[in-house]
Amino acid sequence: MAESVAIWIEETDGKVLNRHRYVVHLIFEVVLGWEVIWPPNKTEWKASRFCIQYGGECPKTSFQFAWVPAAGLLSGKEGDWIWSDSAGPGIPGEGRLPFGVARASVDRIDADWWSWVFWMVTRMEELNPAPDSMDAFGRFKASASLVHQEGWLNRPEVESRVYAWARSVGKEPADREFEVIPTIDVDSAFAYKNRSFYRAAGATIRDAFRGDWLRIQERIKVLRGLGADPFDTYDWLEGVHQRYGLRARYFFLLADRSEYDRGVSWKSGGMKALIGQIQKTADLGIHPGYASHESAHTHQLEVEIARLKSLSGEEVLHARQHYLLQRCGSSWQRLEAAGIQHDYTLGFADEVGFRAGMSRPFRSYDLVKDEMMSLMLHPVAAMDATLQRYMRCSPDEALGQLERLATEVKAVQGSMMLLWHNETVSDRWGWEGWRAVYEGAFSRIC
């Protein structure tokens, strides 16, 4: 039987605001797997088996309760904060937290850790980013974040702190199985095949200017049907997934060609055949292009969604933005408006780890409208390009990073999502040795 908890919001005299309801849902239902009860009055609240009071003074009672101080963020007071002490009964887990509340009676600064959870999962830090916190693609950099500076990226920090709090009050989270989720972004479905005559000719001319005669020979061989396309790694990928009992999700880039969107045309027969092949053993999603993210409206996104629907014959409810482009808040609003129900973009491009302190999927929150959204966010733990291009890991170092992350996710019975590309397991063009990384990761963490 699941644990149940009765909540009383003292900071607003019992009135439950949207922020209260969201953070309670996330902590107790999503992370701990408990039932939440909202008693209509204090008398019924006190009669409950286990009670929590948020805000006000710490109650001096004999019934079984827990107390969390309120710093004001959840009731809309978004001023400066103070840091809590690094340890003590009011600090869940290890290390200081923002949104401290000074308690003169015990000479201690406790943590309003509910406000910290809200700040983390909504990515409030990224709402109005400073220009120098953004990279060349307009992405919020991990290195500019407090999440990075405080070391909270190294594990699912929110889940870890919530687990620590539960155990500090003598309770246990509901059992949940650790899961590994492989996802593949198909930016360039093929290296040579299914490209127009003009693109193939242009690529051949460029290779000639570079003196890359081996690549020209390989292109001719593949186009004549005498060799395998280097990026056609799908059978190998599905073999790995099936060997470990996993079901992957593939995100297809079907955008119009542009500076950053250079995939195989969605109109090609090869793309339709590939999607039909993949959906026999795996799940699909749209990989909205760079241009659709930069658009001020949803039209281009809806066009790309319609293309995948026409090629697959399936409703398109899952998405991951190309280049991990994400402006927390506005991107979620655009995706939800276009009918997407699940987004898989929540991760930093420049460092592995947990951008929102979560490994489990959870519902997004609209800070502008101040309400919970229906869009589910599925956090990314690690991406191949992050490990190789940004962190400059060798294949062995990358495996070590993945194993370290998996250990932390297992400790909170969470979800370990990997983001890989069909090109990077080709062992070609700078990715030599990375096919072994992908297969080795599952052998170590599953």
Secondary structure, 3 states (H helix, E strand, C coil): CCCEEEEEEHHHCCCCCHHHHHHHHHHHHHHCCCEEECCCCHHHHHCCCCEEEECCCCCCCCCCEEEECCCCHHHCCCCCCCCCCCCCCCCCCCCCCCCEEEEHHHCEEEECHHHHHHHHHCCHHHCCCCHHHECCCCCECHHHCHHHHCCHHHCCHHHHHHHHHHHHCCCCCCCCCCEEEEEEEECCCCCCCCCCHHHHHHHHHHHHHHCCHHHHHHHHHHHCCCCCCCCCCHHHHHHHHHHCCCCCEEEECCCCCCCCCCCCCCCCHHHHHHHHHHCCCCEEEECCCHHHHHCCCCHHHHHHHHHHHHHHCCCCCEECCHHHCCCCCHHHHHHHHCCCCEECCCCCCCCCCCCCCCCCCEEEEECCCCEEEEEEECCCCEEHHHHHHHCCCCHHHHHHHHHHHHHHHHHCCCEEEEEEECCCCCCCCCCCCHHHHHHHHHHHHC
